Amino acid sequence: MARARKAAKVSCDDCFFRARMLCALELDEPCVTFRPDHPEGLRPPTQMRFVFRQERSTKAVWAFPTAAEQAALHSA
């Protein structure tokens, strides 16, 4: 099993906007627009990966009776 990594504590000083003096907020903790400051500049936030599921069986658990079975059932 993969262990979950503990997220490192971030501060406003680690934010791209604060480092470039683009932040106008005076908060005690990082806001929802926090983006890590990288030497390459601003990067988009990472997105979830799409994972395909395994194919499900195509055999039905329950099926309607065939025409011959229905005829036999109702002819009696």
mmCIF file of the N, C-alpha and C atoms, coordinates in Angstrom:
data_MODEL
# 
_entry.id   MODEL 
# 
loop_
_atom_site.group_PDB 
_atom_site.id 
_atom_site.type_symbol 
_atom_site.label_atom_id 
_atom_site.label_alt_id 
_atom_site.label_comp_id 
_atom_site.label_asym_id 
_atom_site.label_entity_id 
_atom_site.label_seq_id 
_atom_site.pdbx_PDB_ins_code 
_atom_site.Cartn_x 
_atom_site.Cartn_y 
_atom_site.Cartn_z 
_atom_site.occupancy 
_atom_site.B_iso_or_equiv 
_atom_site.pdbx_formal_charge 
_atom_site.auth_seq_id 
_atom_site.auth_comp_id 
_atom_site.auth_asym_id 
_atom_site.auth_atom_id 
_atom_site.pdbx_PDB_model_num 
ATOM 1   N N  . MET A 1 1  ? 0.829   -1.183  0.000   1.00 0.00 ? 1  MET A N  1 
ATOM 2   C CA . MET A 1 1  ? 0.000   0.000   0.000   1.00 0.00 ? 1  MET A CA 1 
ATOM 3   C C  . MET A 1 1  ? 0.875   1.250   0.000   1.00 0.00 ? 1  MET A C  1 
ATOM 4   N N  . ALA A 1 2  ? 0.419   2.210   -0.721  1.00 0.00 ? 2  ALA A N  1 
ATOM 5   C CA . ALA A 1 2  ? 1.155   3.468   -0.757  1.00 0.00 ? 2  ALA A CA 1 
ATOM 6   C C  . ALA A 1 2  ? 0.779   4.304   0.459   1.00 0.00 ? 2  ALA A C  1 
ATOM 7   N N  . ARG A 1 3  ? 1.768   4.859   1.083   1.00 0.00 ? 3  ARG A N  1 
ATOM 8   C CA . ARG A 1 3  ? 1.509   5.713   2.236   1.00 0.00 ? 3  ARG A CA 1 
ATOM 9   C C  . ARG A 1 3  ? 1.247   7.129   1.774   1.00 0.00 ? 3  ARG A C  1 
ATOM 10  N N  . ALA A 1 4  ? 0.331   7.770   2.435   1.00 0.00 ? 4  ALA A N  1 
ATOM 11  C CA . ALA A 1 4  ? 0.013   9.154   2.089   1.00 0.00 ? 4  ALA A CA 1 
ATOM 12  C C  . ALA A 1 4  ? 1.128   10.052  2.619   1.00 0.00 ? 4  ALA A C  1 
ATOM 13  N N  . ARG A 1 5  ? 1.581   10.942  1.762   1.00 0.00 ? 5  ARG A N  1 
ATOM 14  C CA . ARG A 1 5  ? 2.610   11.877  2.182   1.00 0.00 ? 5  ARG A CA 1 
ATOM 15  C C  . ARG A 1 5  ? 1.958   13.019  2.951   1.00 0.00 ? 5  ARG A C  1 
ATOM 16  N N  . LYS A 1 6  ? 2.646   13.457  3.978   1.00 0.00 ? 6  LYS A N  1 
ATOM 17  C CA . LYS A 1 6  ? 2.140   14.597  4.730   1.00 0.00 ? 6  LYS A CA 1 
ATOM 18  C C  . LYS A 1 6  ? 2.444   15.850  3.933   1.00 0.00 ? 6  LYS A C  1 
ATOM 19  N N  . ALA A 1 7  ? 1.444   16.696  3.803   1.00 0.00 ? 7  ALA A N  1 
ATOM 20  C CA . ALA A 1 7  ? 1.622   17.935  3.069   1.00 0.00 ? 7  ALA A CA 1 
ATOM 21  C C  . ALA A 1 7  ? 2.479   18.881  3.898   1.00 0.00 ? 7  ALA A C  1 
ATOM 22  N N  . ALA A 1 8  ? 3.459   19.471  3.268   1.00 0.00 ? 8  ALA A N  1 
ATOM 23  C CA . ALA A 1 8  ? 4.313   20.421  3.957   1.00 0.00 ? 8  ALA A CA 1 
ATOM 24  C C  . ALA A 1 8  ? 3.519   21.690  4.235   1.00 0.00 ? 8  ALA A C  1 
ATOM 25  N N  . LYS A 1 9  ? 3.781   22.290  5.379   1.00 0.00 ? 9  LYS A N  1 
ATOM 26  C CA . LYS A 1 9  ? 3.105   23.540  5.728   1.00 0.00 ? 9  LYS A CA 1 
ATOM 27  C C  . LYS A 1 9  ? 3.567   24.622  4.765   1.00 0.00 ? 9  LYS A C  1 
ATOM 28  N N  . VAL A 1 10 ? 2.629   25.311  4.198   1.00 0.00 ? 10 VAL A N  1 
ATOM 29  C CA . VAL A 1 10 ? 2.961   26.404  3.293   1.00 0.00 ? 10 VAL A CA 1 
ATOM 30  C C  . VAL A 1 10 ? 2.619   27.726  3.969   1.00 0.00 ? 10 VAL A C  1 
ATOM 31  N N  . SER A 1 11 ? 3.295   28.751  3.554   1.00 0.00 ? 11 SER A N  1 
ATOM 32  C CA . SER A 1 11 ? 3.015   30.080  4.081   1.00 0.00 ? 11 SER A CA 1 
ATOM 33  C C  . SER A 1 11 ? 2.857   31.039  2.913   1.00 0.00 ? 11 SER A C  1 
ATOM 34  N N  . CYS A 1 12 ? 2.399   32.214  3.215   1.00 0.00 ? 12 CYS A N  1 
ATOM 35  C CA . CYS A 1 12 ? 2.224   33.217  2.161   1.00 0.00 ? 12 CYS A CA 1 
ATOM 36  C C  . CYS A 1 12 ? 3.561   33.578  1.517   1.00 0.00 ? 12 CYS A C  1 
ATOM 37  N N  . ASP A 1 13 ? 4.657   33.411  2.252   1.00 0.00 ? 13 ASP A N  1 
ATOM 38  C CA . ASP A 1 13 ? 5.975   33.723  1.692   1.00 0.00 ? 13 ASP A CA 1 
ATOM 39  C C  . ASP A 1 13 ? 6.366   32.750  0.585   1.00 0.00 ? 13 ASP A C  1 
ATOM 40  N N  . ASP A 1 14 ? 5.725   31.563  0.533   1.00 0.00 ? 14 ASP A N  1 
ATOM 41  C CA . ASP A 1 14 ? 6.006   30.579  -0.504  1.00 0.00 ? 14 ASP A CA 1 
ATOM 42  C C  . ASP A 1 14 ? 5.128   30.771  -1.737  1.00 0.00 ? 14 ASP A C  1 
ATOM 43  N N  . CYS A 1 15 ? 4.256   31.752  -1.708  1.00 0.00 ? 15 CYS A N  1 
ATOM 44  C CA . CYS A 1 15 ? 3.279   31.958  -2.783  1.00 0.00 ? 15 CYS A CA 1 
ATOM 45  C C  . CYS A 1 15 ? 3.868   32.769  -3.933  1.00 0.00 ? 15 CYS A C  1 
ATOM 46  N N  . PHE A 1 16 ? 3.507   32.388  -5.153  1.00 0.00 ? 16 PHE A N  1 
ATOM 47  C CA . PHE A 1 16 ? 3.950   33.088  -6.356  1.00 0.00 ? 16 PHE A CA 1 
ATOM 48  C C  . PHE A 1 16 ? 3.529   34.560  -6.323  1.00 0.00 ? 16 PHE A C  1 
ATOM 49  N N  . PHE A 1 17 ? 2.299   34.809  -5.932  1.00 0.00 ? 17 PHE A N  1 
ATOM 50  C CA . PHE A 1 17 ? 1.778   36.176  -5.951  1.00 0.00 ? 17 PHE A CA 1 
ATOM 51  C C  . PHE A 1 17 ? 2.453   37.053  -4.900  1.00 0.00 ? 17 PHE A C  1 
ATOM 52  N N  . ARG A 1 18 ? 2.738   36.495  -3.719  1.00 0.00 ? 18 ARG A N  1 
ATOM 53  C CA . ARG A 1 18 ? 3.411   37.269  -2.667  1.00 0.00 ? 18 ARG A CA 1 
ATOM 54  C C  . ARG A 1 18 ? 4.848   37.552  -3.068  1.00 0.00 ? 18 ARG A C  1 
ATOM 55  N N  . ALA A 1 19 ? 5.533   36.569  -3.674  1.00 0.00 ? 19 ALA A N  1 
ATOM 56  C CA . ALA A 1 19 ? 6.927   36.742  -4.069  1.00 0.00 ? 19 ALA A CA 1 
ATOM 57  C C  . ALA A 1 19 ? 7.076   37.815  -5.143  1.00 0.00 ? 19 ALA A C  1 
ATOM 58  N N  . ARG A 1 20 ? 6.063   37.976  -5.989  1.00 0.00 ? 20 ARG A N  1 
ATOM 59  C CA . ARG A 1 20 ? 6.113   38.974  -7.066  1.00 0.00 ? 20 ARG A CA 1 
ATOM 60  C C  . ARG A 1 20 ? 5.400   40.269  -6.677  1.00 0.00 ? 20 ARG A C  1 
ATOM 61  N N  . MET A 1 21 ? 5.035   40.385  -5.398  1.00 0.00 ? 21 MET A N  1 
ATOM 62  C CA . MET A 1 21 ? 4.325   41.556  -4.856  1.00 0.00 ? 21 MET A CA 1 
ATOM 63  C C  . MET A 1 21 ? 3.012   41.823  -5.600  1.00 0.00 ? 21 MET A C  1 
ATOM 64  N N  . LEU A 1 22 ? 2.305   40.736  -5.929  1.00 0.00 ? 22 LEU A N  1 
ATOM 65  C CA . LEU A 1 22 ? 1.010   40.838  -6.592  1.00 0.00 ? 22 LEU A CA 1 
ATOM 66  C C  . LEU A 1 22 ? -0.153  40.580  -5.639  1.00 0.00 ? 22 LEU A C  1 
ATOM 67  N N  . CYS A 1 23 ? 0.145   40.220  -4.398  1.00 0.00 ? 23 CYS A N  1 
ATOM 68  C CA . CYS A 1 23 ? -0.890  39.889  -3.429  1.00 0.00 ? 23 CYS A CA 1 
ATOM 69  C C  . CYS A 1 23 ? -1.286  41.144  -2.650  1.00 0.00 ? 23 CYS A C  1 
ATOM 70  N N  . ALA A 1 24 ? -2.588  41.355  -2.530  1.00 0.00 ? 24 ALA A N  1 
ATOM 71  C CA . ALA A 1 24 ? -3.097  42.510  -1.789  1.00 0.00 ? 24 ALA A CA 1 
ATOM 72  C C  . ALA A 1 24 ? -3.751  42.091  -0.479  1.00 0.00 ? 24 ALA A C  1 
ATOM 73  N N  . LEU A 1 25 ? -3.662  40.812  -0.135  1.00 0.00 ? 25 LEU A N  1 
ATOM 74  C CA . LEU A 1 25 ? -4.326  40.306  1.065   1.00 0.00 ? 25 LEU A CA 1 
ATOM 75  C C  . LEU A 1 25 ? -3.384  40.307  2.253   1.00 0.00 ? 25 LEU A C  1 
ATOM 76  N N  . GLU A 1 26 ? -3.924  40.580  3.421   1.00 0.00 ? 26 GLU A N  1 
ATOM 77  C CA . GLU A 1 26 ? -3.176  40.504  4.668   1.00 0.00 ? 26 GLU A CA 1 
ATOM 78  C C  . GLU A 1 26 ? -3.813  39.410  5.520   1.00 0.00 ? 26 GLU A C  1 
ATOM 79  N N  . LEU A 1 27 ? -3.425  38.164  5.284   1.00 0.00 ? 27 LEU A N  1 
ATOM 80  C CA . LEU A 1 27 ? -4.003  37.032  5.995   1.00 0.00 ? 27 LEU A CA 1 
ATOM 81  C C  . LEU A 1 27 ? -2.936  36.330  6.827   1.00 0.00 ? 27 LEU A C  1 
ATOM 82  N N  . ASP A 1 28 ? -3.394  35.564  7.837   1.00 0.00 ? 28 ASP A N  1 
ATOM 83  C CA . ASP A 1 28 ? -2.476  34.800  8.682   1.00 0.00 ? 28 ASP A CA 1 
ATOM 84  C C  . ASP A 1 28 ? -2.090  33.470  8.045   1.00 0.00 ? 28 ASP A C  1 
ATOM 85  N N  . GLU A 1 29 ? -2.858  33.018  7.077   1.00 0.00 ? 29 GLU A N  1 
ATOM 86  C CA . GLU A 1 29 ? -2.597  31.734  6.424   1.00 0.00 ? 29 GLU A CA 1 
ATOM 87  C C  . GLU A 1 29 ? -2.795  31.895  4.924   1.00 0.00 ? 29 GLU A C  1 
ATOM 88  N N  . PRO A 1 30 ? -2.256  30.986  4.130   1.00 0.00 ? 30 PRO A N  1 
ATOM 89  C CA . PRO A 1 30 ? -2.410  31.086  2.668   1.00 0.00 ? 30 PRO A CA 1 
ATOM 90  C C  . PRO A 1 30 ? -3.880  31.042  2.250   1.00 0.00 ? 30 PRO A C  1 
ATOM 91  N N  . CYS A 1 31 ? -4.210  31.803  1.234   1.00 0.00 ? 31 CYS A N  1 
ATOM 92  C CA . CYS A 1 31 ? -5.587  31.845  0.747   1.00 0.00 ? 31 CYS A CA 1 
ATOM 93  C C  . CYS A 1 31 ? -5.817  30.752  -0.296  1.00 0.00 ? 31 CYS A C  1 
ATOM 94  N N  . VAL A 1 32 ? -7.027  30.691  -0.841  1.00 0.00 ? 32 VAL A N  1 
ATOM 95  C CA . VAL A 1 32 ? -7.372  29.647  -1.810  1.00 0.00 ? 32 VAL A CA 1 
ATOM 96  C C  . VAL A 1 32 ? -6.675  29.839  -3.150  1.00 0.00 ? 32 VAL A C  1 
ATOM 97  N N  . THR A 1 33 ? -6.145  31.023  -3.415  1.00 0.00 ? 33 THR A N  1 
ATOM 98  C CA . THR A 1 33 ? -5.439  31.262  -4.678  1.00 0.00 ? 33 THR A CA 1 
ATOM 99  C C  . THR A 1 33 ? -3.947  30.981  -4.565  1.00 0.00 ? 33 THR A C  1 
ATOM 100 N N  . PHE A 1 34 ? -3.506  30.356  -3.471  1.00 0.00 ? 34 PHE A N  1 
ATOM 101 C CA . PHE A 1 34 ? -2.088  30.053  -3.275  1.00 0.00 ? 34 PHE A CA 1 
ATOM 102 C C  . PHE A 1 34 ? -1.551  29.207  -4.419  1.00 0.00 ? 34 PHE A C  1 
ATOM 103 N N  . ARG A 1 35 ? -0.441  29.640  -4.986  1.00 0.00 ? 35 ARG A N  1 
ATOM 104 C CA . ARG A 1 35 ? 0.280   28.871  -5.995  1.00 0.00 ? 35 ARG A CA 1 
ATOM 105 C C  . ARG A 1 35 ? 1.753   28.886  -5.611  1.00 0.00 ? 35 ARG A C  1 
ATOM 106 N N  . PRO A 1 36 ? 2.407   27.732  -5.600  1.00 0.00 ? 36 PRO A N  1 
ATOM 107 C CA . PRO A 1 36 ? 3.826   27.702  -5.225  1.00 0.00 ? 36 PRO A CA 1 
ATOM 108 C C  . PRO A 1 36 ? 4.669   28.540  -6.167  1.00 0.00 ? 36 PRO A C  1 
ATOM 109 N N  . ASP A 1 37 ? 5.668   29.203  -5.606  1.00 0.00 ? 37 ASP A N  1 
ATOM 110 C CA . ASP A 1 37 ? 6.578   30.021  -6.398  1.00 0.00 ? 37 ASP A CA 1 
ATOM 111 C C  . ASP A 1 37 ? 7.684   29.129  -6.946  1.00 0.00 ? 37 ASP A C  1 
ATOM 112 N N  . HIS A 1 38 ? 7.811   29.049  -8.269  1.00 0.00 ? 38 HIS A N  1 
ATOM 113 C CA . HIS A 1 38 ? 8.838   28.260  -8.933  1.00 0.00 ? 38 HIS A CA 1 
ATOM 114 C C  . HIS A 1 38 ? 9.721   29.188  -9.747  1.00 0.00 ? 38 HIS A C  1 
ATOM 115 N N  . PRO A 1 39 ? 10.961  28.801  -9.968  1.00 0.00 ? 39 PRO A N  1 
ATOM 116 C CA . PRO A 1 39 ? 11.837  29.632  -10.803 1.00 0.00 ? 39 PRO A CA 1 
ATOM 117 C C  . PRO A 1 39 ? 11.300  29.787  -12.236 1.00 0.00 ? 39 PRO A C  1 
ATOM 118 N N  . GLU A 1 40 ? 10.544  28.784  -12.723 1.00 0.00 ? 40 GLU A N  1 
ATOM 119 C CA . GLU A 1 40 ? 10.003  28.855  -14.091 1.00 0.00 ? 40 GLU A CA 1 
ATOM 120 C C  . GLU A 1 40 ? 8.799   29.775  -14.176 1.00 0.00 ? 40 GLU A C  1 
ATOM 121 N N  . GLY A 1 41 ? 8.245   30.170  -13.060 1.00 0.00 ? 41 GLY A N  1 
ATOM 122 C CA . GLY A 1 41 ? 7.064   31.030  -13.061 1.00 0.00 ? 41 GLY A CA 1 
ATOM 123 C C  . GLY A 1 41 ? 5.830   30.298  -12.581 1.00 0.00 ? 41 GLY A C  1 
ATOM 124 N N  . LEU A 1 42 ? 4.691   30.819  -12.939 1.00 0.00 ? 42 LEU A N  1 
ATOM 125 C CA . LEU A 1 42 ? 3.417   30.284  -12.495 1.00 0.00 ? 42 LEU A CA 1 
ATOM 126 C C  . LEU A 1 42 ? 3.056   29.029  -13.285 1.00 0.00 ? 42 LEU A C  1 
ATOM 127 N N  . ARG A 1 43 ? 2.692   27.964  -12.583 1.00 0.00 ? 43 ARG A N  1 
ATOM 128 C CA . ARG A 1 43 ? 2.264   26.711  -13.207 1.00 0.00 ? 43 ARG A CA 1 
ATOM 129 C C  . ARG A 1 43 ? 0.794   26.496  -12.895 1.00 0.00 ? 43 ARG A C  1 
ATOM 130 N N  . PRO A 1 44 ? 0.046   25.885  -13.789 1.00 0.00 ? 44 PRO A N  1 
ATOM 131 C CA . PRO A 1 44 ? -1.351  25.581  -13.460 1.00 0.00 ? 44 PRO A CA 1 
ATOM 132 C C  . PRO A 1 44 ? -1.407  24.499  -12.389 1.00 0.00 ? 44 PRO A C  1 
ATOM 133 N N  . PRO A 1 45 ? -2.479  24.486  -11.580 1.00 0.00 ? 45 PRO A N  1 
ATOM 134 C CA . PRO A 1 45 ? -2.586  23.448  -10.555 1.00 0.00 ? 45 PRO A CA 1 
ATOM 135 C C  . PRO A 1 45 ? -2.724  22.072  -11.204 1.00 0.00 ? 45 PRO A C  1 
ATOM 136 N N  . THR A 1 46 ? -2.255  21.049  -10.516 1.00 0.00 ? 46 THR A N  1 
ATOM 137 C CA . THR A 1 46 ? -2.339  19.698  -11.062 1.00 0.00 ? 46 THR A CA 1 
ATOM 138 C C  . THR A 1 46 ? -3.790  19.238  -11.077 1.00 0.00 ? 46 THR A C  1 
ATOM 139 N N  . GLN A 1 47 ? -4.131  18.470  -12.080 1.00 0.00 ? 47 GLN A N  1 
ATOM 140 C CA . GLN A 1 47 ? -5.491  17.970  -12.230 1.00 0.00 ? 47 GLN A CA 1 
ATOM 141 C C  . GLN A 1 47 ? -5.528  16.486  -11.905 1.00 0.00 ? 47 GLN A C  1 
ATOM 142 N N  . MET A 1 48 ? -6.722  16.003  -11.623 1.00 0.00 ? 48 MET A N  1 
ATOM 143 C CA . MET A 1 48 ? -6.898  14.587  -11.343 1.00 0.00 ? 48 MET A CA 1 
ATOM 144 C C  . MET A 1 48 ? -6.612  13.778  -12.604 1.00 0.00 ? 48 MET A C  1 
ATOM 145 N N  . ARG A 1 49 ? -6.087  12.587  -12.418 1.00 0.00 ? 49 ARG A N  1 
ATOM 146 C CA . ARG A 1 49 ? -5.816  11.706  -13.559 1.00 0.00 ? 49 ARG A CA 1 
ATOM 147 C C  . ARG A 1 49 ? -7.032  10.836  -13.830 1.00 0.00 ? 49 ARG A C  1 
ATOM 148 N N  . PHE A 1 50 ? -7.287  10.583  -15.102 1.00 0.00 ? 50 PHE A N  1 
ATOM 149 C CA . PHE A 1 50 ? -8.404  9.739   -15.492 1.00 0.00 ? 50 PHE A CA 1 
ATOM 150 C C  . PHE A 1 50 ? -7.909  8.304   -15.576 1.00 0.00 ? 50 PHE A C  1 
ATOM 151 N N  . VAL A 1 51 ? -8.560  7.420   -14.847 1.00 0.00 ? 51 VAL A N  1 
ATOM 152 C CA . VAL A 1 51 ? -8.173  6.013   -14.839 1.00 0.00 ? 51 VAL A CA 1 
ATOM 153 C C  . VAL A 1 51 ? -9.351  5.184   -15.340 1.00 0.00 ? 51 VAL A C  1 
ATOM 154 N N  . PHE A 1 52 ? -9.095  4.342   -16.337 1.00 0.00 ? 52 PHE A N  1 
ATOM 155 C CA . PHE A 1 52 ? -10.152 3.505   -16.878 1.00 0.00 ? 52 PHE A CA 1 
ATOM 156 C C  . PHE A 1 52 ? -10.431 2.345   -15.929 1.00 0.00 ? 52 PHE A C  1 
ATOM 157 N N  . ARG A 1 53 ? -11.686 2.007   -15.800 1.00 0.00 ? 53 ARG A N  1 
ATOM 158 C CA . ARG A 1 53 ? -12.073 0.861   -14.981 1.00 0.00 ? 53 ARG A CA 1 
ATOM 159 C C  . ARG A 1 53 ? -11.909 -0.420  -15.784 1.00 0.00 ? 53 ARG A C  1 
ATOM 160 N N  . GLN A 1 54 ? -11.884 -1.527  -15.069 1.00 0.00 ? 54 GLN A N  1 
ATOM 161 C CA . GLN A 1 54 ? -11.848 -2.821  -15.742 1.00 0.00 ? 54 GLN A CA 1 
ATOM 162 C C  . GLN A 1 54 ? -13.200 -3.057  -16.405 1.00 0.00 ? 54 GLN A C  1 
ATOM 163 N N  . GLU A 1 55 ? -13.189 -3.773  -17.514 1.00 0.00 ? 55 GLU A N  1 
ATOM 164 C CA . GLU A 1 55 ? -14.444 -4.074  -18.214 1.00 0.00 ? 55 GLU A CA 1 
ATOM 165 C C  . GLU A 1 55 ? -15.331 -4.935  -17.340 1.00 0.00 ? 55 GLU A C  1 
ATOM 166 N N  . ARG A 1 56 ? -16.590 -4.601  -17.316 1.00 0.00 ? 56 ARG A N  1 
ATOM 167 C CA . ARG A 1 56 ? -17.541 -5.400  -16.554 1.00 0.00 ? 56 ARG A CA 1 
ATOM 168 C C  . ARG A 1 56 ? -18.046 -6.538  -17.433 1.00 0.00 ? 56 ARG A C  1 
ATOM 169 N N  . SER A 1 57 ? -18.517 -7.594  -16.795 1.00 0.00 ? 57 SER A N  1 
ATOM 170 C CA . SER A 1 57 ? -19.046 -8.714  -17.573 1.00 0.00 ? 57 SER A CA 1 
ATOM 171 C C  . SER A 1 57 ? -20.328 -8.272  -18.271 1.00 0.00 ? 57 SER A C  1 
ATOM 172 N N  . THR A 1 58 ? -20.541 -8.767  -19.464 1.00 0.00 ? 58 THR A N  1 
ATOM 173 C CA . THR A 1 58 ? -21.713 -8.365  -20.247 1.00 0.00 ? 58 THR A CA 1 
ATOM 174 C C  . THR A 1 58 ? -22.879 -9.319  -20.046 1.00 0.00 ? 58 THR A C  1 
ATOM 175 N N  . LYS A 1 59 ? -22.676 -10.377 -19.272 1.00 0.00 ? 59 LYS A N  1 
ATOM 176 C CA . LYS A 1 59 ? -23.747 -11.332 -19.032 1.00 0.00 ? 59 LYS A CA 1 
ATOM 177 C C  . LYS A 1 59 ? -24.721 -10.751 -18.014 1.00 0.00 ? 59 LYS A C  1 
ATOM 178 N N  . ALA A 1 60 ? -25.991 -10.714 -18.382 1.00 0.00 ? 60 ALA A N  1 
ATOM 179 C CA . ALA A 1 60 ? -27.001 -10.179 -17.487 1.00 0.00 ? 60 ALA A CA 1 
ATOM 180 C C  . ALA A 1 60 ? -27.296 -11.167 -16.374 1.00 0.00 ? 60 ALA A C  1 
ATOM 181 N N  . VAL A 1 61 ? -27.548 -10.627 -15.195 1.00 0.00 ? 61 VAL A N  1 
ATOM 182 C CA . VAL A 1 61 ? -27.891 -11.478 -14.073 1.00 0.00 ? 61 VAL A CA 1 
ATOM 183 C C  . VAL A 1 61 ? -29.302 -12.013 -14.255 1.00 0.00 ? 61 VAL A C  1 
ATOM 184 N N  . TRP A 1 62 ? -30.173 -11.204 -14.810 1.00 0.00 ? 62 TRP A N  1 
ATOM 185 C CA . TRP A 1 62 ? -31.554 -11.601 -15.041 1.00 0.00 ? 62 TRP A CA 1 
ATOM 186 C C  . TRP A 1 62 ? -31.931 -11.193 -16.449 1.00 0.00 ? 62 TRP A C  1 
ATOM 187 N N  . ALA A 1 63 ? -32.680 -12.020 -17.161 1.00 0.00 ? 63 ALA A N  1 
ATOM 188 C CA . ALA A 1 63 ? -33.090 -11.703 -18.518 1.00 0.00 ? 63 ALA A CA 1 
ATOM 189 C C  . ALA A 1 63 ? -34.568 -12.045 -18.700 1.00 0.00 ? 63 ALA A C  1 
ATOM 190 N N  . PHE A 1 64 ? -35.217 -11.369 -19.632 1.00 0.00 ? 64 PHE A N  1 
ATOM 191 C CA . PHE A 1 64 ? -36.611 -11.679 -19.935 1.00 0.00 ? 64 PHE A CA 1 
ATOM 192 C C  . PHE A 1 64 ? -36.687 -13.062 -20.578 1.00 0.00 ? 64 PHE A C  1 
ATOM 193 N N  . PRO A 1 65 ? -37.810 -13.763 -20.385 1.00 0.00 ? 65 PRO A N  1 
ATOM 194 C CA . PRO A 1 65 ? -37.957 -15.069 -21.035 1.00 0.00 ? 65 PRO A CA 1 
ATOM 195 C C  . PRO A 1 65 ? -38.018 -14.904 -22.555 1.00 0.00 ? 65 PRO A C  1 
ATOM 196 N N  . THR A 1 66 ? -37.578 -15.923 -23.256 1.00 0.00 ? 66 THR A N  1 
ATOM 197 C CA . THR A 1 66 ? -37.615 -15.873 -24.717 1.00 0.00 ? 66 THR A CA 1 
ATOM 198 C C  . THR A 1 66 ? -39.069 -15.956 -25.182 1.00 0.00 ? 66 THR A C  1 
ATOM 199 N N  . ALA A 1 67 ? -39.313 -15.693 -26.457 1.00 0.00 ? 67 ALA A N  1 
ATOM 200 C CA . ALA A 1 67 ? -40.663 -15.741 -27.014 1.00 0.00 ? 67 ALA A CA 1 
ATOM 201 C C  . ALA A 1 67 ? -41.260 -17.146 -26.873 1.00 0.00 ? 67 ALA A C  1 
ATOM 202 N N  . ALA A 1 68 ? -40.449 -18.176 -27.090 1.00 0.00 ? 68 ALA A N  1 
ATOM 203 C CA . ALA A 1 68 ? -40.928 -19.560 -26.965 1.00 0.00 ? 68 ALA A CA 1 
ATOM 204 C C  . ALA A 1 68 ? -41.316 -19.870 -25.516 1.00 0.00 ? 68 ALA A C  1 
ATOM 205 N N  . GLU A 1 69 ? -40.519 -19.390 -24.558 1.00 0.00 ? 69 GLU A N  1 
ATOM 206 C CA . GLU A 1 69 ? -40.840 -19.612 -23.140 1.00 0.00 ? 69 GLU A CA 1 
ATOM 207 C C  . GLU A 1 69 ? -42.116 -18.862 -22.734 1.00 0.00 ? 69 GLU A C  1 
ATOM 208 N N  . GLN A 1 70 ? -42.309 -17.676 -23.268 1.00 0.00 ? 70 GLN A N  1 
ATOM 209 C CA . GLN A 1 70 ? -43.522 -16.906 -22.954 1.00 0.00 ? 70 GLN A CA 1 
ATOM 210 C C  . GLN A 1 70 ? -44.757 -17.584 -23.550 1.00 0.00 ? 70 GLN A C  1 
ATOM 211 N N  . ALA A 1 71 ? -44.635 -18.102 -24.791 1.00 0.00 ? 71 ALA A N  1 
ATOM 212 C CA . ALA A 1 71 ? -45.747 -18.785 -25.429 1.00 0.00 ? 71 ALA A CA 1 
ATOM 213 C C  . ALA A 1 71 ? -46.142 -20.051 -24.667 1.00 0.00 ? 71 ALA A C  1 
ATOM 214 N N  . ALA A 1 72 ? -45.130 -20.777 -24.212 1.00 0.00 ? 72 ALA A N  1 
ATOM 215 C CA . ALA A 1 72 ? -45.402 -21.992 -23.453 1.00 0.00 ? 72 ALA A CA 1 
ATOM 216 C C  . ALA A 1 72 ? -46.046 -21.660 -22.119 1.00 0.00 ? 72 ALA A C  1 
ATOM 217 N N  . LEU A 1 73 ? -45.678 -20.571 -21.529 1.00 0.00 ? 73 LEU A N  1 
ATOM 218 C CA . LEU A 1 73 ? -46.218 -20.159 -20.246 1.00 0.00 ? 73 LEU A CA 1 
ATOM 219 C C  . LEU A 1 73 ? -47.682 -19.764 -20.354 1.00 0.00 ? 73 LEU A C  1 
ATOM 220 N N  . HIS A 1 74 ? -48.058 -19.072 -21.438 1.00 0.00 ? 74 HIS A N  1 
ATOM 221 C CA . HIS A 1 74 ? -49.418 -18.558 -21.607 1.00 0.00 ? 74 HIS A CA 1 
ATOM 222 C C  . HIS A 1 74 ? -50.361 -19.488 -22.380 1.00 0.00 ? 74 HIS A C  1 
ATOM 223 N N  . SER A 1 75 ? -49.845 -20.561 -22.958 1.00 0.00 ? 75 SER A N  1 
ATOM 224 C CA . SER A 1 75 ? -50.712 -21.472 -23.729 1.00 0.00 ? 75 SER A CA 1 
ATOM 225 C C  . SER A 1 75 ? -51.464 -22.454 -22.822 1.00 0.00 ? 75 SER A C  1 
ATOM 226 N N  . ALA A 1 76 ? -51.038 -22.637 -21.652 1.00 0.00 ? 76 ALA A N  1 
ATOM 227 C CA . ALA A 1 76 ? -51.689 -23.621 -20.775 1.00 0.00 ? 76 ALA A CA 1 
ATOM 228 C C  . ALA A 1 76 ? -52.959 -23.123 -20.182 1.00 0.00 ? 76 ALA A C  1 
# 
